[in-house]
Amino acid sequence: MNKKEFITRYWEDVAAQNADNLKSYFLSNAIINWHNTNERFSVEEFIIANCEYPGDWCGNVERIEIIDDLVISITRVWNADSGDSFHAVSFFKFQDDKILCVDEYWGDDGVASQWRLDKKIGKPIR
């Protein structure tokens, strides 16, 4: 399986909170960094953080870029019940066809700040 397929399947399992499948993507000593909240996880801790998070989740990979053993993905993840929506920009480092390290940056989706709306600057992307 190529890296694009690998990352697409990975995000499907993240959204489905499939703990059994998630472990198979990582080297046993992999680390996962969530920079927005200053957290570093082992694979086991990441699986708990992801799979025990409440709600029914969906995901859609919007973009994947591959540079040697670095894969960058931009993924929208949303809660099917509440409608909460987020984007994750993820930098995956690979070793032996498994994830060695992930550096992720999460942001809430929403409307622009009021001060920018008041200035009538910017346009919707979609």
C-alpha positions in Angstrom: 0.0 0.0 0.0 1.4 3.4 -0.9 1.6 6.2 1.7 -1.4 8.1 0.4 -3.6 5.0 0.8 -1.9 4.4 4.2 -2.8 7.9 5.5 -6.3 7.8 4.1 -7.0 4.5 5.9 -5.3 5.8 9.0 -7.7 8.7 9.2 -10.7 6.4 8.5 -9.7 4.4 11.6 -9.1 7.6 13.6 -12.6 8.8 12.9 -14.1 5.3 13.5 -12.1 5.1 16.8 -10.9 1.7 15.8 -8.3 0.9 18.5 -7.3 -2.5 17.1 -6.5 -1.1 13.6 -4.8 2.1 14.9 -2.0 0.3 16.7 -1.0 -1.4 13.4 0.0 1.9 11.8 2.7 2.8 14.4 6.1 1.6 15.4 6.0 0.5 19.0 8.2 3.4 20.1 6.3 6.1 18.1 5.4 9.4 19.6 2.4 11.6 18.8 2.6 15.4 19.6 -0.4 17.6 19.8 1.2 21.0 19.8 -1.9 23.1 20.5 -2.4 21.5 23.9 1.3 20.7 24.6 0.8 17.0 24.9 3.0 14.1 23.9 1.6 10.6 23.7 2.9 7.1 23.3 1.0 4.9 20.9 -1.0 3.4 23.8 -1.8 6.8 25.2 -2.8 8.2 21.8 -5.2 5.3 21.3 -6.9 6.0 24.6 -7.1 9.8 23.9 -8.5 9.1 20.4 -10.8 6.1 21.0 -12.3 7.2 24.3 -13.1 10.7 23.2 -16.9 10.9 23.3 -19.1 11.2 20.3 -19.7 9.7 16.8 -16.9 11.0 14.5 -16.4 11.4 10.8 -13.4 12.5 8.8 -12.4 13.6 5.4 -8.8 13.9 4.2 -8.6 17.1 2.1 -5.0 17.0 1.1 -1.9 14.8 1.3 1.6 15.8 0.4 4.5 13.4 0.4 8.2 14.4 0.6 10.4 11.3 1.0 9.5 9.8 4.4 7.5 12.8 5.5 3.7 12.8 4.8 1.6 15.9 5.5 -2.1 15.6 5.7 -4.9 18.1 6.1 -8.0 16.5 7.5 -11.4 17.7 8.5 -12.9 15.8 11.5 -16.4 16.5 12.7 -18.8 15.1 15.3 -21.9 13.6 13.6 -24.1 14.4 16.6 -23.1 17.9 17.7 -21.7 19.2 14.4 -18.5 20.4 16.0 -15.8 20.5 13.3 -12.1 20.7 13.3 -9.1 20.7 11.0 -5.9 18.8 11.7 -2.6 19.5 9.9 -0.4 16.4 10.6 3.2 15.8 9.8 4.0 12.0 9.7 7.6 10.7 9.8 7.9 7.1 8.7 10.4 4.4 9.3 10.1 0.9 7.9 6.7 1.7 6.4 5.2 2.6 9.9 4.7 5.9 11.6 7.6 6.9 13.8 6.3 10.4 14.8 3.3 12.6 14.3 3.3 16.3 14.9 -0.4 17.5 14.8 -1.9 21.0 14.9 -5.7 21.1 15.5 -8.0 24.0 15.0 -11.7 24.6 15.5 -13.7 25.4 12.4 -16.0 28.4 12.7 -16.8 31.9 11.6 -14.3 34.6 11.3 -13.7 36.9 14.3 -16.2 39.7 14.7 -13.6 42.4 14.2 -12.8 41.1 10.7 -16.5 40.7 9.9 -17.0 44.3 11.0 -14.2 45.4 8.6 -15.7 43.4 5.8 -12.4 41.9 4.9 -11.8 38.4 3.5 -14.1 36.1 1.6 -15.3 32.6 2.2 -13.1 29.8 0.8 -16.1 27.7 0.0 
